[in-house]
Amino acid sequence: MSALVEEVVTQEGDTVDLIAFTRFGAHGMEPAIFDANPGLAALGPVLPAGIVVRVPVPVVKDRASSSRLWG
């Protein structure tokens, strides 16, 4: 995980799952979102509108600096 974060302001009907899927196109980032936002789970499965949610931005390794396995 990275120290980089995006802030998302919730809209009516938003869930952590929906925020994760909208930002990353896949599920699996929900635990990182909960870790970055203590107390968020206490708000319930459907978040109130207007809440600022910190969303960690995954670090993508530069492919140019990757090792080559062949040739």
Jmol script that loads the backbone (N, CA, C; Angstrom):
load data "model"
ATOM      1  N   MET A   1       0.834  -1.175   0.000  1.00  0.00           N
ATOM      2  CA  MET A   1       0.000   0.000   0.000  1.00  0.00           C
ATOM      3  C   MET A   1       0.880   1.240   0.000  1.00  0.00           C
ATOM      4  N   SER A   2       0.296   2.315  -0.388  1.00  0.00           N
ATOM      5  CA  SER A   2       1.040   3.561  -0.548  1.00  0.00           C
ATOM      6  C   SER A   2       0.566   4.589   0.461  1.00  0.00           C
ATOM      7  N   ALA A   3       1.378   5.622   0.643  1.00  0.00           N
ATOM      8  CA  ALA A   3       0.975   6.746   1.475  1.00  0.00           C
ATOM      9  C   ALA A   3       0.063   7.688   0.695  1.00  0.00           C
ATOM     10  N   LEU A   4      -0.056   7.463  -0.611  1.00  0.00           N
ATOM     11  CA  LEU A   4      -0.931   8.293  -1.429  1.00  0.00           C
ATOM     12  C   LEU A   4      -2.384   7.947  -1.159  1.00  0.00           C
ATOM     13  N   VAL A   5      -3.208   8.973  -1.045  1.00  0.00           N
ATOM     14  CA  VAL A   5      -4.628   8.759  -0.819  1.00  0.00           C
ATOM     15  C   VAL A   5      -5.437   9.727  -1.660  1.00  0.00           C
ATOM     16  N   GLU A   6      -6.589   9.261  -2.089  1.00  0.00           N
ATOM     17  CA  GLU A   6      -7.581  10.122  -2.726  1.00  0.00           C
ATOM     18  C   GLU A   6      -8.687  10.328  -1.703  1.00  0.00           C
ATOM     19  N   GLU A   7      -9.324  11.468  -1.763  1.00  0.00           N
ATOM     20  CA  GLU A   7     -10.487  11.687  -0.899  1.00  0.00           C
ATOM     21  C   GLU A   7     -11.732  11.674  -1.763  1.00  0.00           C
ATOM     22  N   VAL A   8     -12.701  10.889  -1.332  1.00  0.00           N
ATOM     23  CA  VAL A   8     -13.967  10.752  -2.041  1.00  0.00           C
ATOM     24  C   VAL A   8     -15.066  11.243  -1.117  1.00  0.00           C
ATOM     25  N   VAL A   9     -15.951  12.082  -1.618  1.00  0.00           N
ATOM     26  CA  VAL A   9     -17.106  12.531  -0.846  1.00  0.00           C
ATOM     27  C   VAL A   9     -18.282  11.643  -1.249  1.00  0.00           C
ATOM     28  N   THR A  10     -18.863  10.975  -0.266  1.00  0.00           N
ATOM     29  CA  THR A  10     -19.926  10.026  -0.549  1.00  0.00           C
ATOM     30  C   THR A  10     -21.186  10.721  -1.047  1.00  0.00           C
ATOM     31  N   GLN A  11     -21.905   9.952  -1.856  1.00  0.00           N
ATOM     32  CA  GLN A  11     -23.218  10.377  -2.333  1.00  0.00           C
ATOM     33  C   GLN A  11     -24.246   9.404  -1.784  1.00  0.00           C
ATOM     34  N   GLU A  12     -25.493   9.765  -1.846  1.00  0.00           N
ATOM     35  CA  GLU A  12     -26.554   8.910  -1.320  1.00  0.00           C
ATOM     36  C   GLU A  12     -26.462   7.514  -1.929  1.00  0.00           C
ATOM     37  N   GLY A  13     -26.455   6.497  -1.078  1.00  0.00           N
ATOM     38  CA  GLY A  13     -26.424   5.112  -1.522  1.00  0.00           C
ATOM     39  C   GLY A  13     -25.036   4.513  -1.647  1.00  0.00           C
ATOM     40  N   ASP A  14     -23.981   5.289  -1.428  1.00  0.00           N
ATOM     41  CA  ASP A  14     -22.618   4.767  -1.537  1.00  0.00           C
ATOM     42  C   ASP A  14     -22.324   3.750  -0.437  1.00  0.00           C
ATOM     43  N   THR A  15     -21.543   2.747  -0.800  1.00  0.00           N
ATOM     44  CA  THR A  15     -21.024   1.768   0.145  1.00  0.00           C
ATOM     45  C   THR A  15     -19.508   1.703  -0.064  1.00  0.00           C
ATOM     46  N   VAL A  16     -18.795   1.148   0.895  1.00  0.00           N
ATOM     47  CA  VAL A  16     -17.346   0.993   0.745  1.00  0.00           C
ATOM     48  C   VAL A  16     -17.058   0.086  -0.448  1.00  0.00           C
ATOM     49  N   ASP A  17     -17.836  -0.955  -0.613  1.00  0.00           N
ATOM     50  CA  ASP A  17     -17.673  -1.869  -1.736  1.00  0.00           C
ATOM     51  C   ASP A  17     -17.827  -1.133  -3.071  1.00  0.00           C
ATOM     52  N   LEU A  18     -18.830  -0.275  -3.174  1.00  0.00           N
ATOM     53  CA  LEU A  18     -19.069   0.483  -4.404  1.00  0.00           C
ATOM     54  C   LEU A  18     -17.934   1.476  -4.673  1.00  0.00           C
ATOM     55  N   ILE A  19     -17.461   2.137  -3.639  1.00  0.00           N
ATOM     56  CA  ILE A  19     -16.335   3.074  -3.800  1.00  0.00           C
ATOM     57  C   ILE A  19     -15.109   2.323  -4.302  1.00  0.00           C
ATOM     58  N   ALA A  20     -14.817   1.169  -3.711  1.00  0.00           N
ATOM     59  CA  ALA A  20     -13.660   0.372  -4.127  1.00  0.00           C
ATOM     60  C   ALA A  20     -13.807  -0.071  -5.578  1.00  0.00           C
ATOM     61  N   PHE A  21     -14.975  -0.559  -5.945  1.00  0.00           N
ATOM     62  CA  PHE A  21     -15.178  -1.040  -7.302  1.00  0.00           C
ATOM     63  C   PHE A  21     -15.124   0.104  -8.315  1.00  0.00           C
ATOM     64  N   THR A  22     -15.697   1.249  -7.974  1.00  0.00           N
ATOM     65  CA  THR A  22     -15.686   2.402  -8.868  1.00  0.00           C
ATOM     66  C   THR A  22     -14.269   2.910  -9.094  1.00  0.00           C
ATOM     67  N   ARG A  23     -13.467   2.964  -8.047  1.00  0.00           N
ATOM     68  CA  ARG A  23     -12.098   3.486  -8.153  1.00  0.00           C
ATOM     69  C   ARG A  23     -11.130   2.509  -8.812  1.00  0.00           C
ATOM     70  N   PHE A  24     -11.301   1.194  -8.559  1.00  0.00           N
ATOM     71  CA  PHE A  24     -10.303   0.220  -8.987  1.00  0.00           C
ATOM     72  C   PHE A  24     -10.813  -0.809  -9.985  1.00  0.00           C
ATOM     73  N   GLY A  25     -12.119  -0.845 -10.223  1.00  0.00           N
ATOM     74  CA  GLY A  25     -12.669  -1.796 -11.180  1.00  0.00           C
ATOM     75  C   GLY A  25     -12.670  -3.232 -10.690  1.00  0.00           C
ATOM     76  N   ALA A  26     -12.418  -3.415  -9.410  1.00  0.00           N
ATOM     77  CA  ALA A  26     -12.390  -4.753  -8.821  1.00  0.00           C
ATOM     78  C   ALA A  26     -12.619  -4.636  -7.322  1.00  0.00           C
ATOM     79  N   HIS A  27     -12.951  -5.753  -6.737  1.00  0.00           N
ATOM     80  CA  HIS A  27     -13.125  -5.792  -5.290  1.00  0.00           C
ATOM     81  C   HIS A  27     -11.799  -6.191  -4.648  1.00  0.00           C
ATOM     82  N   GLY A  28     -11.685  -5.995  -3.346  1.00  0.00           N
ATOM     83  CA  GLY A  28     -10.485  -6.404  -2.635  1.00  0.00           C
ATOM     84  C   GLY A  28      -9.781  -5.263  -1.924  1.00  0.00           C
ATOM     85  N   MET A  29     -10.134  -4.030  -2.242  1.00  0.00           N
ATOM     86  CA  MET A  29      -9.513  -2.872  -1.591  1.00  0.00           C
ATOM     87  C   MET A  29     -10.287  -2.419  -0.352  1.00  0.00           C
ATOM     88  N   GLU A  30     -11.400  -3.063  -0.083  1.00  0.00           N
ATOM     89  CA  GLU A  30     -12.236  -2.641   1.032  1.00  0.00           C
ATOM     90  C   GLU A  30     -11.490  -2.622   2.361  1.00  0.00           C
ATOM     91  N   PRO A  31     -10.703  -3.659   2.707  1.00  0.00           N
ATOM     92  CA  PRO A  31      -9.982  -3.610   3.985  1.00  0.00           C
ATOM     93  C   PRO A  31      -9.040  -2.406   4.091  1.00  0.00           C
ATOM     94  N   ALA A  32      -8.387  -2.049   3.001  1.00  0.00           N
ATOM     95  CA  ALA A  32      -7.487  -0.892   3.023  1.00  0.00           C
ATOM     96  C   ALA A  32      -8.265   0.401   3.235  1.00  0.00           C
ATOM     97  N   ILE A  33      -9.452   0.475   2.670  1.00  0.00           N
ATOM     98  CA  ILE A  33     -10.291   1.670   2.866  1.00  0.00           C
ATOM     99  C   ILE A  33     -10.725   1.763   4.324  1.00  0.00           C
ATOM    100  N   PHE A  34     -11.131   0.633   4.905  1.00  0.00           N
ATOM    101  CA  PHE A  34     -11.511   0.642   6.325  1.00  0.00           C
ATOM    102  C   PHE A  34     -10.317   0.998   7.208  1.00  0.00           C
ATOM    103  N   ASP A  35      -9.133   0.483   6.878  1.00  0.00           N
ATOM    104  CA  ASP A  35      -7.923   0.801   7.654  1.00  0.00           C
ATOM    105  C   ASP A  35      -7.600   2.291   7.606  1.00  0.00           C
ATOM    106  N   ALA A  36      -7.838   2.922   6.464  1.00  0.00           N
ATOM    107  CA  ALA A  36      -7.519   4.340   6.287  1.00  0.00           C
ATOM    108  C   ALA A  36      -8.572   5.258   6.900  1.00  0.00           C
ATOM    109  N   ASN A  37      -9.709   4.677   7.310  1.00  0.00           N
ATOM    110  CA  ASN A  37     -10.820   5.472   7.832  1.00  0.00           C
ATOM    111  C   ASN A  37     -11.371   4.863   9.118  1.00  0.00           C
ATOM    112  N   PRO A  38     -10.657   5.036  10.239  1.00  0.00           N
ATOM    113  CA  PRO A  38     -11.156   4.484  11.497  1.00  0.00           C
ATOM    114  C   PRO A  38     -12.579   4.984  11.789  1.00  0.00           C
ATOM    115  N   GLY A  39     -13.442   4.069  12.199  1.00  0.00           N
ATOM    116  CA  GLY A  39     -14.816   4.428  12.525  1.00  0.00           C
ATOM    117  C   GLY A  39     -15.773   4.369  11.352  1.00  0.00           C
ATOM    118  N   LEU A  40     -15.267   4.159  10.161  1.00  0.00           N
ATOM    119  CA  LEU A  40     -16.129   4.132   8.975  1.00  0.00           C
ATOM    120  C   LEU A  40     -17.142   2.995   9.042  1.00  0.00           C
ATOM    121  N   ALA A  41     -16.714   1.838   9.507  1.00  0.00           N
ATOM    122  CA  ALA A  41     -17.614   0.680   9.584  1.00  0.00           C
ATOM    123  C   ALA A  41     -18.791   0.939  10.518  1.00  0.00           C
ATOM    124  N   ALA A  42     -18.584   1.774  11.521  1.00  0.00           N
ATOM    125  CA  ALA A  42     -19.653   2.076  12.479  1.00  0.00           C
ATOM    126  C   ALA A  42     -20.800   2.863  11.846  1.00  0.00           C
ATOM    127  N   LEU A  43     -20.552   3.433  10.673  1.00  0.00           N
ATOM    128  CA  LEU A  43     -21.599   4.202   9.991  1.00  0.00           C
ATOM    129  C   LEU A  43     -22.608   3.317   9.284  1.00  0.00           C
ATOM    130  N   GLY A  44     -22.313   2.011   9.211  1.00  0.00           N
ATOM    131  CA  GLY A  44     -23.241   1.079   8.576  1.00  0.00           C
ATOM    132  C   GLY A  44     -22.841   0.762   7.153  1.00  0.00           C
ATOM    133  N   PRO A  45     -23.559  -0.199   6.539  1.00  0.00           N
ATOM    134  CA  PRO A  45     -23.186  -0.637   5.196  1.00  0.00           C
ATOM    135  C   PRO A  45     -23.425   0.424   4.115  1.00  0.00           C
ATOM    136  N   VAL A  46     -24.469   1.223   4.269  1.00  0.00           N
ATOM    137  CA  VAL A  46     -24.732   2.316   3.332  1.00  0.00           C
ATOM    138  C   VAL A  46     -24.295   3.595   4.013  1.00  0.00           C
ATOM    139  N   LEU A  47     -23.315   4.257   3.418  1.00  0.00           N
ATOM    140  CA  LEU A  47     -22.726   5.451   4.046  1.00  0.00           C
ATOM    141  C   LEU A  47     -23.620   6.674   3.857  1.00  0.00           C
ATOM    142  N   PRO A  48     -23.639   7.566   4.845  1.00  0.00           N
ATOM    143  CA  PRO A  48     -24.386   8.809   4.689  1.00  0.00           C
ATOM    144  C   PRO A  48     -23.750   9.669   3.592  1.00  0.00           C
ATOM    145  N   ALA A  49     -24.561  10.444   2.916  1.00  0.00           N
ATOM    146  CA  ALA A  49     -24.049  11.365   1.901  1.00  0.00           C
ATOM    147  C   ALA A  49     -23.211  12.447   2.572  1.00  0.00           C
ATOM    148  N   GLY A  50     -22.134  12.862   1.892  1.00  0.00           N
ATOM    149  CA  GLY A  50     -21.315  13.966   2.376  1.00  0.00           C
ATOM    150  C   GLY A  50     -20.145  13.574   3.257  1.00  0.00           C
ATOM    151  N   ILE A  51     -19.923  12.282   3.463  1.00  0.00           N
ATOM    152  CA  ILE A  51     -18.802  11.818   4.275  1.00  0.00           C
ATOM    153  C   ILE A  51     -17.536  11.811   3.400  1.00  0.00           C
ATOM    154  N   VAL A  52     -16.424  12.290   3.937  1.00  0.00           N
ATOM    155  CA  VAL A  52     -15.152  12.231   3.211  1.00  0.00           C
ATOM    156  C   VAL A  52     -14.480  10.905   3.551  1.00  0.00           C
ATOM    157  N   VAL A  53     -14.228  10.102   2.513  1.00  0.00           N
ATOM    158  CA  VAL A  53     -13.605   8.791   2.675  1.00  0.00           C
ATOM    159  C   VAL A  53     -12.227   8.837   2.029  1.00  0.00           C
ATOM    160  N   ARG A  54     -11.217   8.467   2.799  1.00  0.00           N
ATOM    161  CA  ARG A  54      -9.837   8.403   2.281  1.00  0.00           C
ATOM    162  C   ARG A  54      -9.651   7.049   1.609  1.00  0.00           C
ATOM    163  N   VAL A  55      -9.228   7.078   0.332  1.00  0.00           N
ATOM    164  CA  VAL A  55      -9.044   5.858  -0.442  1.00  0.00           C
ATOM    165  C   VAL A  55      -7.561   5.713  -0.787  1.00  0.00           C
ATOM    166  N   PRO A  56      -6.872   4.708  -0.205  1.00  0.00           N
ATOM    167  CA  PRO A  56      -5.461   4.493  -0.525  1.00  0.00           C
ATOM    168  C   PRO A  56      -5.291   4.171  -2.013  1.00  0.00           C
ATOM    169  N   VAL A  57      -4.249   4.728  -2.597  1.00  0.00           N
ATOM    170  CA  VAL A  57      -3.948   4.488  -4.009  1.00  0.00           C
ATOM    171  C   VAL A  57      -2.836   3.449  -4.091  1.00  0.00           C
ATOM    172  N   PRO A  58      -3.107   2.303  -4.717  1.00  0.00           N
ATOM    173  CA  PRO A  58      -2.065   1.284  -4.818  1.00  0.00           C
ATOM    174  C   PRO A  58      -0.889   1.778  -5.661  1.00  0.00           C
ATOM    175  N   VAL A  59       0.302   1.348  -5.304  1.00  0.00           N
ATOM    176  CA  VAL A  59       1.496   1.708  -6.052  1.00  0.00           C
ATOM    177  C   VAL A  59       1.670   0.698  -7.183  1.00  0.00           C
ATOM    178  N   VAL A  60       1.861   1.214  -8.386  1.00  0.00           N
ATOM    179  CA  VAL A  60       2.105   0.360  -9.539  1.00  0.00           C
ATOM    180  C   VAL A  60       3.584   0.466  -9.879  1.00  0.00           C
ATOM    181  N   LYS A  61       4.266  -0.661  -9.839  1.00  0.00           N
ATOM    182  CA  LYS A  61       5.698  -0.670 -10.110  1.00  0.00           C
ATOM    183  C   LYS A  61       5.949  -0.342 -11.578  1.00  0.00           C
ATOM    184  N   ASP A  62       6.930   0.484 -11.826  1.00  0.00           N
ATOM    185  CA  ASP A  62       7.314   0.857 -13.180  1.00  0.00           C
ATOM    186  C   ASP A  62       7.835  -0.379 -13.904  1.00  0.00           C
ATOM    187  N   ARG A  63       7.203  -0.743 -15.012  1.00  0.00           N
ATOM    188  CA  ARG A  63       7.602  -1.946 -15.748  1.00  0.00           C
ATOM    189  C   ARG A  63       9.017  -1.834 -16.291  1.00  0.00           C
ATOM    190  N   ALA A  64       9.475  -0.614 -16.585  1.00  0.00           N
ATOM    191  CA  ALA A  64      10.821  -0.441 -17.134  1.00  0.00           C
ATOM    192  C   ALA A  64      11.901  -0.864 -16.134  1.00  0.00           C
ATOM    193  N   SER A  65      11.600  -0.756 -14.843  1.00  0.00           N
ATOM    194  CA  SER A  65      12.596  -1.108 -13.836  1.00  0.00           C
ATOM    195  C   SER A  65      12.503  -2.575 -13.415  1.00  0.00           C
ATOM    196  N   SER A  66      11.577  -3.321 -13.994  1.00  0.00           N
ATOM    197  CA  SER A  66      11.419  -4.735 -13.657  1.00  0.00           C
ATOM    198  C   SER A  66      12.545  -5.561 -14.257  1.00  0.00           C
ATOM    199  N   SER A  67      12.846  -6.658 -13.609  1.00  0.00           N
ATOM    200  CA  SER A  67      13.866  -7.571 -14.122  1.00  0.00           C
ATOM    201  C   SER A  67      13.281  -8.406 -15.260  1.00  0.00           C
ATOM    202  N   ARG A  68      14.131  -8.734 -16.208  1.00  0.00           N
ATOM    203  CA  ARG A  68      13.727  -9.611 -17.296  1.00  0.00           C
ATOM    204  C   ARG A  68      14.143 -11.037 -16.951  1.00  0.00           C
ATOM    205  N   LEU A  69      13.247 -11.966 -17.184  1.00  0.00           N
ATOM    206  CA  LEU A  69      13.562 -13.358 -16.886  1.00  0.00           C
ATOM    207  C   LEU A  69      14.317 -14.032 -18.034  1.00  0.00           C
ATOM    208  N   TRP A  70      14.027 -13.632 -19.258  1.00  0.00           N
ATOM    209  CA  TRP A  70      14.662 -14.242 -20.426  1.00  0.00           C
ATOM    210  C   TRP A  70      15.254 -13.165 -21.312  1.00  0.00           C
ATOM    211  N   GLY A  71      16.412 -13.448 -21.839  1.00  0.00           N
ATOM    212  CA  GLY A  71      17.086 -12.644 -22.844  1.00  0.00           C
ATOM    213  C   GLY A  71      17.274 -11.259 -22.505  1.00  0.00           C
TER     214      GLY A  71
END
end "model"
wireframe off; spacefill off
backbone 0.3
color backbone group
